[in-house]
């Protein structure tokens, strides 16, 4: 069940607000914790986290701080693309970064390879569940997904092409900065789409049809 595309005002006016708010923040916290699991596995990260890790090593910042900073910078790119951030978009920037640092604080480094494999698999599965959970709350896409959809709308290119170019770009930059690529990078790329699709129907929130004409913002041509 796909999540509806709502304007920021519609996101707040659409029904089941308490349930959706809880689902949004639970999903974001779990997303950050799932990133910490994959980091502790030390078997490779998804492309954006390769970039975050490389920047963290170069700047001497915590992984979560870099995640917040990159998310904020990406959100600024929405302005020329005329994208409308929602509550979930802004919350995504802050909450995930705080949650990943908290997860790293409570999860000790692991030496055993079988345990690291277990952390990797658990992290990827939890990431899929967490992503579906906050997306289904219908409070807007994360800054990185919004960048992708904005570029698709502006360039007229396919989602597949734009997403692939973005992922390869951040992966290459992250690699040059010292980020970690490995089997986890491949597993994430292959598994995350099917996992989100699997979990979305389980966490979907049934919403009434919004009054789009009344709430739609006037976007300059």
C-alpha positions in Angstrom: 0.0 0.0 0.0 1.8 3.2 -1.2 1.9 6.2 1.1 0.0 9.2 -0.2 1.9 12.3 -1.3 0.7 15.1 0.9 1.6 18.8 1.2 3.1 19.9 4.6 -0.3 21.3 5.7 -2.2 18.2 4.6 0.2 16.0 6.6 -0.9 17.8 9.8 -4.6 18.0 8.9 -5.0 14.4 7.7 -6.4 12.0 10.4 -4.9 9.7 12.9 -2.3 12.2 14.0 -1.2 10.7 17.3 -0.7 7.3 15.8 1.2 8.7 12.9 3.5 10.9 15.1 4.4 7.9 17.3 5.0 5.8 14.2 7.2 8.5 12.7 9.5 8.9 15.6 9.7 5.2 16.4 10.6 4.6 12.8 13.3 7.2 12.8 14.9 6.0 16.1 14.9 2.4 14.8 16.4 3.6 11.6 19.3 5.3 13.4 19.8 2.2 15.6 19.9 -0.1 12.5 22.7 2.1 11.1 24.6 1.6 14.4 24.2 -2.2 14.0 25.6 -2.1 10.5 28.5 0.1 11.6 29.4 -2.2 14.4 29.4 -5.1 11.9 32.2 -3.5 10.0 31.4 -5.4 6.8 30.5 -2.4 4.6 27.9 0.4 4.6 25.3 1.7 2.2 26.5 4.5 -0.1 25.3 7.4 2.0 26.8 6.0 5.1 30.1 5.4 3.3 30.1 9.1 2.7 29.1 9.8 6.3 31.9 7.6 7.6 34.5 9.1 5.3 33.5 12.6 6.4 33.5 11.6 10.1 37.1 10.3 9.8 38.3 13.4 8.0 36.5 15.9 10.2 36.9 14.1 13.5 33.1 14.4 14.2 30.8 11.7 15.4 29.0 9.7 12.8 25.6 11.1 13.9 26.8 14.7 13.8 28.0 14.1 10.2 24.7 12.5 9.3 22.8 15.5 10.6 25.1 18.0 8.8 24.8 16.2 5.5 21.1 15.9 5.9 20.8 19.6 6.5 23.0 20.4 3.5 20.9 18.1 1.3 17.7 19.7 2.5 19.1 23.1 1.4 19.3 21.6 -2.1 15.5 21.2 -2.1 15.1 25.0 -2.4 16.1 25.4 -6.1 14.2 22.1 -6.8 11.1 23.6 -5.2 10.5 20.7 -3.0 8.3 21.0 0.1 9.7 19.4 3.3 7.4 18.0 5.8 7.6 17.3 9.5 9.1 13.9 8.8 11.7 15.4 6.5 13.0 17.8 9.2 12.8 15.2 11.9 14.7 12.8 9.7 17.7 15.1 9.6 17.9 15.4 13.4 16.5 12.2 15.0 18.4 9.7 12.9 21.8 11.3 13.7 21.0 11.4 17.4 19.8 7.8 17.3 22.8 6.4 15.5 25.2 8.0 18.0 23.2 6.6 20.9 23.2 3.2 19.3 27.0 3.3 18.9 27.3 4.4 22.5 25.5 1.2 23.8 26.8 -1.3 21.2 30.4 -2.3 21.9 32.8 -3.2 19.0 32.5 -6.9 18.0 35.5 -9.1 17.0 33.7 -12.4 16.2 32.9 -12.7 12.5 29.7 -14.8 13.0 28.5 -12.1 15.4 29.4 -9.3 12.9 27.5 -11.1 10.2 24.5 -11.4 12.5 24.7 -7.6 13.3 24.8 -6.9 9.6 21.8 -9.0 8.7 19.8 -7.7 11.7 20.8 -4.1 10.8 19.7 -4.4 7.2 16.4 -6.1 8.1 15.7 -3.5 10.9 16.6 -0.7 8.5 13.9 -2.0 6.0 11.3 -2.2 8.8 12.2 1.3 10.2 12.2 2.9 6.7 8.8 1.5 6.0 7.5 2.6 9.4 8.4 6.2 9.1 7.5 6.4 5.4 4.0 5.0 6.2 3.4 7.7 8.7 2.9 10.1 5.7 5.0 13.0 7.0 7.1 13.4 4.0 10.2 11.8 2.5 13.7 12.0 4.0 16.0 14.7 2.6 18.0 12.3 0.4 14.9 10.7 -1.1 13.4 14.2 -1.7 16.6 15.2 -3.5 16.1 12.3 -5.8 12.4 13.0 -6.5 13.2 16.7 -7.0 15.9 15.9 -9.6 13.6 13.5 -11.3 10.9 16.1 -11.6 13.4 18.8 -12.8 15.4 16.7 -15.3 12.7 14.4 -16.6 15.1 11.5 -16.1 14.0 8.2 -14.7 14.0 7.4 -11.0 16.4 4.5 -11.7 18.9 6.7 -13.5 18.8 9.6 -11.0 19.0 7.3 -8.0 21.9 5.3 -9.5 23.8 8.4 -10.3 23.3 9.8 -6.8 24.3 6.6 -5.0 27.4 6.1 -7.2 28.5 9.7 -6.6 28.2 9.6 -2.8 29.8 6.1 -2.8 32.8 7.3 -4.8 33.3 10.4 -2.7 32.9 8.4 0.5 35.4 5.8 -0.7 37.9 8.6 -1.4 37.4 9.9 2.1 38.0 6.6 3.7 34.5 5.1 4.1 34.0 1.4 4.4 32.7 -0.7 1.4 32.2 -4.4 1.5 29.7 -7.2 1.5 27.3 -5.1 3.5 27.2 -2.5 0.8 26.1 -5.1 -1.7 23.6 -6.7 0.7 22.0 -3.4 1.5 21.7 -2.5 -2.2 20.0 -5.8 -3.0 17.8 -6.2 0.0 16.6 -2.8 1.1 14.0 -2.3 -1.6 12.3 -5.7 -1.2 12.4 -5.3 2.6 10.7 -1.9 2.6 8.1 -3.3 0.1 7.5 -6.3 2.4 7.0 -4.3 5.6 5.0 -1.4 4.2 1.6 -3.2 4.2 2.3 -4.2 7.8 2.7 -0.7 9.1 0.5 1.3 6.7 -1.9 3.8 8.2 -5.2 4.2 6.5 -5.9 7.8 5.8 -8.8 9.7 4.5 -8.4 11.4 1.1 -7.0 14.9 1.7 -8.6 18.0 0.3 -5.8 18.9 -2.1 -7.4 21.9 -3.7 -7.9 23.7 -0.3 -4.4 22.9 1.1 -2.1 22.8 -1.9 0.6 25.5 -1.7 1.1 27.9 -4.5 4.4 26.9 -6.1 5.9 29.5 -8.4 6.2 28.5 -12.0 
